[in-house]
Amino acid sequence: MNYDLFFADAVDALRRERRYRTFAEIERDASRFPRALWHSAGGPREITVWCSNDYLGMGRHPAVIEAMRETAALRGAGAGGTRNISGNSHEIIQLERELADLHGKEQGLVFTSGYVSNATGISTIVKLIPDCVVISDELNHNSMIEGVRQGGRQKAIFRHNDLVHLEELLRAAGNRPKVVVFESVYSMDGDIAPMAEICDLAERYGAMTYLDEVHAVGMYGPRGAGVAERDGVMHRIDVIEGTLGKAFGVVGGYLTGRRVVMDAVRSYAPGFIFTTALPPAVAAAAAASIRHLKSSQAEREGQRAQVAKTKAALAAAGLPQMETPTHIIPVMVGDAKACKAASDVL
C-alpha cells in the first residue's frame, strides 16, 4: 500500500480549492525594520513586510535584544527541561509576575505559544468545571475552537458580537456553570468585542469569562494591557490570555487570572506539564519588552499614526478596505490567486 498517495491527495485537494499555503522565505533586517530580504524563485530581493505581527518593532528593540543576549550568555541557550523538572527558571517566574501585574491579576502562567495557551487553557479550565456549558463567539480563533473541542463540554456558539444571541444562550443554560469565550480584537475583520456588555451579561447569568487579547496586548491601554484595560473592564474578566509573539516581539503565550485558577491549570494542563519550558533568554527578553511598553507611549502613538496614514492612502487610491477601529486593515481582494499576487508585489 502506498501511504504517500493519501497525503498527496489531501494536498492536491487544497490546490484545487486554491487553499494551498505557500511560505515566503525571508530574512528580517533588525537594523531596518520592517525591511527584509525575500528569497523568491526569481532570486533574492528586498521587501517591506506589511503583514508582520511584530506590530511595534519590539523584536529589534535594543533593551529586548540586550536582555536576550545577556541572559543567554549567563544561562545558556535552552531551558534544560520542563517546568516541573528543571526548566522553572528565575526568568520565567519574573516574567509571570510582570504579566500578572500588567493585567491586574493574582497570577500569570507562561506557555510555549499563544496557540498552546488558548487550546490548553480553555480545555483544562472547562474540564475542571462539572456540567459546564461553553459559550463561544463564532469568529473565535482556531486555537480557541480547538480548546473548546478538547474540553469535551457542551458548547453553544453565539453570532459574532451579538449580545441578544449571547443572552439567549446564557438564559437557556439555566443554572449550569457557564464560560463565555471571546476575543477583544478579531484578527480577520479587525473589529472589537463589546466587552462591558458581555461582562454585564456574564455577571447577570453567573458565567465565567475568558478573553483572548493576543492582538491587543502591547497595543491598547495606558500600560499596553489591551482593550480590556483601555475600556476599564479588566477587573471584570476572569481569565485573560495573551501572546508574547506579537506586539511584545518575542515568542510564547500566557494566561493570567486568580491564583487558584492558574494553579489548577498548572497542575492539570498537559500542554503545560509535558513540554520544555521557554528558555530563560526568551523569558528575559519578553519581560524587558513588557516593562518598556508599560511606561512608553511612543511605540503605540507611532503605530496609530502609521495606521491612520495607511488607511488614508488606501482610501485615496480607491482600494476597498473594511472600516475598523483597530490597527488591522482588511483589504478586500475577492480572489485567492489575485490576493497572493498582490502580496508578492508588496
HUMOWO-V413051 format. One record per residue. N is the residue number from 1. RES is the residue in one letter. OMEGA is omega in whole degrees, -180 to 180 (* if undefined). Layout:
((N;RES;OMEGA) (N;RES;OMEGA))
This chain:
((1;M;180) (2;N;-177) (3;Y;-179) (4;D;-179) (5;L;180) (6;F;-178) (7;F;178) (8;A;179) (9;D;-180) (10;A;179) (11;V;179) (12;D;179) (13;A;177) (14;L;179) (15;R;180) (16;R;-179) (17;E;-178) (18;R;178) (19;R;180) (20;Y;-175) (21;R;171) (22;T;-175) (23;F;178) (24;A;177) (25;E;-175) (26;I;171) (27;E;177) (28;R;177) (29;D;-175) (30;A;-178) (31;S;-176) (32;R;179) (33;F;5) (34;P;178) (35;R;-180) (36;A;175) (37;L;-180) (38;W;176) (39;H;-177) (40;S;179) (41;A;180) (42;G;-179) (43;G;-177) (44;P;174) (45;R;-178) (46;E;-180) (47;I;167) (48;T;-179) (49;V;-178) (50;W;-171) (51;C;-178) (52;S;172) (53;N;175) (54;D;-167) (55;Y;-173) (56;L;-179) (57;G;-178) (58;M;177) (59;G;178) (60;R;179) (61;H;-177) (62;P;-179) (63;A;-180) (64;V;180) (65;I;-179) (66;E;178) (67;A;179) (68;M;-178) (69;R;-177) (70;E;-178) (71;T;177) (72;A;179) (73;A;-178) (74;L;-171) (75;R;-175) (76;G;-173) (77;A;-173) (78;G;-179) (79;A;179) (80;G;178) (81;G;177) (82;T;-178) (83;R;-175) (84;N;177) (85;I;-178) (86;S;-175) (87;G;-177) (88;N;-171) (89;S;175) (90;H;-178) (91;E;178) (92;I;178) (93;I;178) (94;Q;178) (95;L;-180) (96;E;176) (97;R;177) (98;E;-178) (99;L;177) (100;A;178) (101;D;-179) (102;L;-174) (103;H;179) (104;G;-179) (105;K;-178) (106;E;-172) (107;Q;171) (108;G;-180) (109;L;-174) (110;V;178) (111;F;-176) (112;T;177) (113;S;176) (114;G;177) (115;Y;-178) (116;V;-179) (117;S;177) (118;N;-175) (119;A;-180) (120;T;-178) (121;G;-179) (122;I;-176) (123;S;-179) (124;T;-179) (125;I;-176) (126;V;176) (127;K;-177) (128;L;179) (129;I;-177) (130;P;174) (131;D;-175) (132;C;171) (133;V;178) (134;V;-179) (135;I;-167) (136;S;175) (137;D;-175) (138;E;-179) (139;L;178) (140;N;-179) (141;H;-180) (142;N;180) (143;S;178) (144;M;177) (145;I;179) (146;E;177) (147;G;177) (148;V;-179) (149;R;-179) (150;Q;-180) (151;G;175) (152;G;179) (153;R;175) (154;Q;-180) (155;K;174) (156;A;-176) (157;I;177) (158;F;179) (159;R;-170) (160;H;177) (161;N;-178) (162;D;-176) (163;L;179) (164;V;180) (165;H;178) (166;L;180) (167;E;177) (168;E;-179) (169;L;176) (170;L;179) (171;R;-178) (172;A;-180) (173;A;176) (174;G;-177) (175;N;179) (176;R;174) (177;P;-175) (178;K;174) (179;V;177) (180;V;-175) (181;V;-177) (182;F;179) (183;E;173) (184;S;176) (185;V;-179) (186;Y;-167) (187;S;-177) (188;M;-177) (189;D;178) (190;G;180) (191;D;-173) (192;I;178) (193;A;174) (194;P;-168) (195;M;-180) (196;A;-180) (197;E;176) (198;I;177) (199;C;177) (200;D;-178) (201;L;-180) (202;A;179) (203;E;-180) (204;R;-175) (205;Y;174) (206;G;-179) (207;A;172) (208;M;-180) (209;T;178) (210;Y;-174) (211;L;174) (212;D;-180) (213;E;-170) (214;V;-179) (215;H;-176) (216;A;-178) (217;V;-175) (218;G;-170) (219;M;-173) (220;Y;-179) (221;G;-177) (222;P;178) (223;R;178) (224;G;180) (225;A;176) (226;G;-177) (227;V;179) (228;A;176) (229;E;-179) (230;R;-176) (231;D;175) (232;G;-179) (233;V;-175) (234;M;-178) (235;H;-178) (236;R;-179) (237;I;-178) (238;D;-179) (239;V;175) (240;I;179) (241;E;179) (242;G;180) (243;T;174) (244;L;-171) (245;G;179) (246;K;-176) (247;A;179) (248;F;168) (249;G;-178) (250;V;177) (251;V;179) (252;G;177) (253;G;-178) (254;Y;169) (255;L;170) (256;T;180) (257;G;177) (258;R;-175) (259;R;-177) (260;V;179) (261;V;-180) (262;M;179) (263;D;178) (264;A;178) (265;V;179) (266;R;-175) (267;S;-173) (268;Y;-172) (269;A;179) (270;P;179) (271;G;174) (272;F;-172) (273;I;-167) (274;F;178) (275;T;179) (276;T;-178) (277;A;171) (278;L;177) (279;P;179) (280;P;-179) (281;A;178) (282;V;179) (283;A;180) (284;A;179) (285;A;179) (286;A;179) (287;A;178) (288;A;179) (289;S;-180) (290;I;180) (291;R;-180) (292;H;-175) (293;L;174) (294;K;-176) (295;S;-176) (296;S;175) (297;Q;-172) (298;A;-178) (299;E;-180) (300;R;179) (301;E;178) (302;G;180) (303;Q;178) (304;R;178) (305;A;180) (306;Q;178) (307;V;180) (308;A;179) (309;K;-180) (310;T;179) (311;K;179) (312;A;180) (313;A;178) (314;L;179) (315;A;-180) (316;A;180) (317;A;180) (318;G;180) (319;L;-176) (320;P;178) (321;Q;175) (322;M;177) (323;E;180) (324;T;177) (325;P;-174) (326;T;179) (327;H;-180) (328;I;-175) (329;I;178) (330;P;175) (331;V;-172) (332;M;179) (333;V;175) (334;G;180) (335;D;-175) (336;A;-178) (337;K;179) (338;A;179) (339;C;178) (340;K;179) (341;A;178) (342;A;178) (343;S;180) (344;D;178) (345;V;179) (346;L;*))
